[in-house]
């Protein structure tokens, strides 16, 4: 098959960023809807306590996703760089090595999590009131973990090759099917949270089959080839190193989500965890477009970094950061103006009215510094694309773990449960300043590297 680059090295940057980012944004929004659709239907069809129970499983799902990203995102980034260098063999090696890693993880992780499910749910913050809801949901969702690891893992390679429309379709297929199956299982079959979990698992396997067919039919720039499907001693360390930033982001998300849940449980009880579920769901779906822009811009930067075209990679980042900032401002205004209307989507008419009175102000307090996140989040993606995984990991951990976690412990002592929401704002602001500093420094170094002779890798 011919070496497709989907215009990564030739097409107008602005139109290319839009072409790749818009499908990725749609895909990321759709991806977020997997869990959010479940929570909306559970809130409407079961009760507000069940929403919190489902949310408690989130840190454990973050861990599963983190290992998927460790195995696939690093490989897909290296594949883009290799294609930019014109080295198809090396690119195909990264694809197949990553696929084998995903296969191994798809067996190990669900098995371990299923064995220790009760203990894990207690550790991440379940309460006596919502634990059974969490257990019922998690036990079933684990059967979909192989589909998540393999399907989403290969989908990263489709996206990294520049075929963002196919990557978007992978997500949309699962989301639309989940939206159809959720009301059937929850309302018609009266299966409650178990029904929501069944709908999610079925949808994930359908998405995985779609991705595999994409490779089997030869629609991808590269092929799954058994002769490259081995744990190569050179490829594996590179894949893991470059996948480490997003791995750490998701591990940090798991740790932070657990710590926040435990803090909220201490200061707000079971009802507080349901509030956290609403806040987390809303902020997650509103900021998925930022990560969609990341996924759209990153292959452009990585490809042109491999091709040593500083002007194109620099312009790609700046346009992506600008679009991300526009989104941040829009989201900020929406949440400041309509917090009550947004929160009420998750509640039925019989829900405790205290929940809405807690959730709406919490949304506002957690988002005061959100306008800075456009440049900050895309900055982390830039560091990864230009082979600065340690800086990408560090900046990710600053916002998600090193700054936020101490604040979540300290601020509730003075502000009660509100201290949790204020901790988000302080962490976002401080971490953004640090990212700005690294961007200024790394851009200078990348320019020098692009002017030197020899391959990047």
Secondary structure, DSSP 4 states (H G I P E B T S, - for coil): -----TTTTTS-HHHHHHHHHHHHHHHHHHHHHHHHHHHHHHHHHT-HHHHHHHHHTHHHHHHHHHHHHHHHHHHHHHHHHHHHHT-HHHHHHHHHHHHHHHHHHHHHHHHHHHHTHHHHHHHTT--TTTHHHHHHHHHHHGGGHHHIIIIIHHHHHHHHTT-HHHHHHHHHHHHHHHHHHHHIIIIIS--HHHHHHHHHHHHHHHHHHHHHHHHHTT-SSS---GGG-S--HHHHHHHHHHHHHHHHHHHHHHHHHHHHHHHHHHHHHHHHHHHHHHHHHHHHHHHHHHHHHHHHHHHHHHHHHHTT-HHHHHHHHHHHHHHHHHHHHHHHHHHHH-HHHHHGGG--TTS-HHHHHHHHHHHHHT-TTGGGHHHHHHHHHHHHHTT-HHHHHHHHHIIIIITHHHHHHHHHHHHTTHHHHHHHHHHHHHHHHHHHHHHHHHHHHHHHHHHSSS---
